[in-house]
Amino acid sequence: MPDLSGQVALVTGASTGIGRALVEGLAARGMAVAGVARTEDRLRAAMAEVAEATGARTFAAAADVTDRPSVEAAVEAVVGELGQVDLLVNNAGVIDELEVPLWEADPDQWWDVVTSHVKGSFLLARAVVPWMVLRNRGRVVNLASGMSVRARPEYSAYSVAKTGLMRMTEALAGALEGSDVRAFDVSPGVVDTQMTRRMQMWRGFEDWTPPEQVVELIAAIAAGELDAWSGRLLRAGVDDPDAVRTVTPEDAARQLRLRPYGDGDPLG
């Protein structure tokens, strides 16, 4: 278990689910952890519980990740309280409520889903990454999904959002080449959360990914052990940090690409 003492993490969607598990797991590894979420009372309670359980420094910064002034104020408050951010985890986001084909979806809710993941992660990265670049140190993790690489028709907004997030990660990683700032996609698998329990596709499912495996993978990223995977997708519960840290992926491995239809495909 890597010792991350002296580092500062900022985790969005920190009140519940995967975000809450990440806050506690990173704090247990010595990080000072800031949590961002919209509901202030619940966020403050969660961060206080983590501080009591781990003895780590925590900070609650209530914010709407899709609102630029709110994000910028939250990041400023985090830096003022804990110091510059070494690890940014973009975890916040919502999912399609109605589970219907695209043409039956509520347009506002559909766009809210895309905005929560894509705009939210963009605004956090925009506020945090410049300071990582100035310090030449930092890691950004965007929470991807199986739907990043294969769409579900009843979750069209979520599929679009998670695919867009992977493109953002790759663009960010490319812009950061030559520095000691890296960006990663991490798919958490199917973690038992309130959100997954509400999804029809997981009704009756029991083979959940333990949240500890998500924490383990992101902790290895924070420790700089998986830098060769910058700009690529890692999957908790499948990619063992001990195994993938010895692998240097080549070409477009674990990145989104078109597959050629055959040897004569001009786009191949």
N, C-alpha and C positions, 0 to 999 in steps of 0.2 A: 504494500500500500504506500504510494508515494507521499512523502511529507511535503505539503504545500504551504508550510508556515511562511509568513511574510507576504504572501500574495493576497490580492483582493479580487473577489468574484462579484459579478453583477448578474443576477438571474431574473428574467422576466416570467410572469405567470407563476410567482413564487408562493402563493398562498396555499395551493392545493396540488394534488396529483404529482406529476413528474417534477414540476418545479419545486414543490415542497420537499420531495425526496432529495433533489439535487442540493438545495440549500443545506439540509442537514448533513448529507454525505460529504460535501466539500468543507463544511465547518469542522466536521470530525477529523478531517485531514489537515487542519491547521489554518485554513483560509479565513480571512475576514470576509463576510458575505453580506451583500446588499440584495434585498428582494424588492422587485417592482411588481405591482398589481394595482387594479383599479379600486378594490374595496379596502379602504384604509384600516378599518377595525380588524377585519379578518387577517390582513397582512401583518399588522403590528402584533397580533396574538401569535401568529405562526413564527415570526422572527424572534419573539421573546421566548417561545418554547424551545427553539433551536439553541439560543444563547444559554438557556438554563441547562439543557441536556448536554451540550458540548463544551461549554466554557468559552466559546469563540465570540469574537466581536461580530454583531450583526446590526443591520440598519434597515428600516422599512422606509421606502420611498414610494408613496402612492402616486400613480400616474396612469394616464391613458396612453398606451404605446403608439396609438395612431395620431396623437395630437403633438405637433412639434414643440410648442412652448412647454407643454407638460413634460415631455421627454427631456428637453434641455434643462429644465429646472430640476428634475429628478436626478439627472446625471451630475449636475453641479452640486447638489446636496450630498450625493454619495461620495464624490471626490473630497468635499469639504470634511466629511465625517470619517471616512476610511482611507482616503488617499486614491491615487490613480488606479484605474481598473486594469488588472492583468488578464482576466478571463471574463469575456462576455458570452452569456448563454441566452440566445433568443428562443424562448420556449412558449411565450404567450400566443394565444390564437384560439379562435372558435371554429365550429364546424357547421355544415349545413343542417338546419333544423328539421326540414320537412322530408328529406330522403326521397326526392322525386327527380324525374328527368329535368334537364336544364330549362326547358320551355315552361315547366310548371313551377319553377322556383320563384320565390319572392325576390324581385330584383334588388331591393335594398339589402335584404339579409344576405343574398348571394355575394354582393359586393363587399359587405361588411366582413365576410369570411376572408375574402382575398386581401382586403386591406389590413385585417388584424395580423396576418402572417407577413405579408410582403412589405407594406408600408411601415408596420411596426418594427420589423427587423432592420429595414433601411434607416429609419430615424435613429434607432439605438446605435447602429454601426457608425452612422454619420457623426453622432455626438461623441463616441468613444474612440474609434479607430485613429483619428488624427493624433491623439495624445499617445497612443501606442506607438505610432510611427515616429513621433518625436523622441520617445524613450527607446525606440528600437526593441520593443519587448511587448508581447501580447498574443493572446489566442482568442479567436471568435468561433463559437459553435452555434450553428443554426440547426434547430430540431427539424429533421426531415421526416419522411414517412414512406411506407410501402407505396402509397399513392403518389409519391414523387415520381415514380418510374412506371406506374401502370394505373390508369384512371379507373375510378368506379363511377358508373353512370349516375348513381343516386347521391354521389358526393362530388359533383362536378366542381363546385367552388373550392372545396378543400384540395382536390386533385390539382387544379390550376394553381392554387396558392403554394402548395408544397413543391410543385415542379418549378415554379418561378423562384422559389427560395433557393433551390439547387443552382439555378443559373446565376443568381446573385452571389452565392458562395464562390462559384468558379471565377466569376468576374473579379470579385474581391481578392481572391487568392492570386490571380494573375497580376493584379495591380500591386500586390505586396511582394512579388518575387524580388529576391535580393536583400530582403529585410528579415529580421527575426520576429515578424508578425505573421501569423498563419490563420487560415480560415478553413473550417471543416463542416461537413454535413454529418449529423448523427441521427440515424433512424433508431428510435427507442424500442422497436418491436411493439408488441401488444401488451401494454402495462395495464393492470387492473385499476382504472380510475373511474370517476363519475362519468366522464365523457365517453369512454369506451363502453361502459355498462349501458349507456343510452342508445348505442348504435346497433341497429338491427343485425348487421353483419356479424356481430360478436355475441349474439344471444346464444347462451348455452356453451360458450367457449370457456375452457378452463386452463389451457396451456399458456398462462400469462408469463411475460418476461419479468423477472424480478427487478424492481427499480434499482436494486443495488448494482446490477450489471450495467445499467445506464450510467450510474455514478462512477463505477470503476473505469469505464471507457473514457468519460469526459475528464476524470482525474488524470488519466494517463496522457491525454492531450494537454492538459494544463501543465503537466510536468515536462512537456517537450519531448515525450517518448515516441510520439506518432507523427512527427513533423513531415515525414515522407508522404503522408496521406493528405496534406493540405490541398484543398480544392476538390476533394473526393468524398465519397459516401462510406461511412462505417456503420455497421448495424449491431447494436447491443444484443447480447444473447446469442449471437452467431460469431462475431469477430472477437476472439479472445485477445486481449491486449498483449499477452505474452507471445502469441503467435504472430500477430500483424506487425508488431514492432520490429520483427526481423525481415519483413517484406518491403521491398521498394517497388511500388506499382509502376507499370510502364504504359506508355501511350495514353489512351483514354480510359484505362481501367477504372471502374467505379465512377464514371462520369456519364452524363446524358449524351448519347450520340444516335444518329440514324443507323440502322442496320441495312447494309446493301441487299438488294433483291437477288444478286448473283454476281458472278465475276465480271459481267459486262456493265454493271451499274455505274454510270458516270459520276454519281455522287459517292461511290464507294471509296 
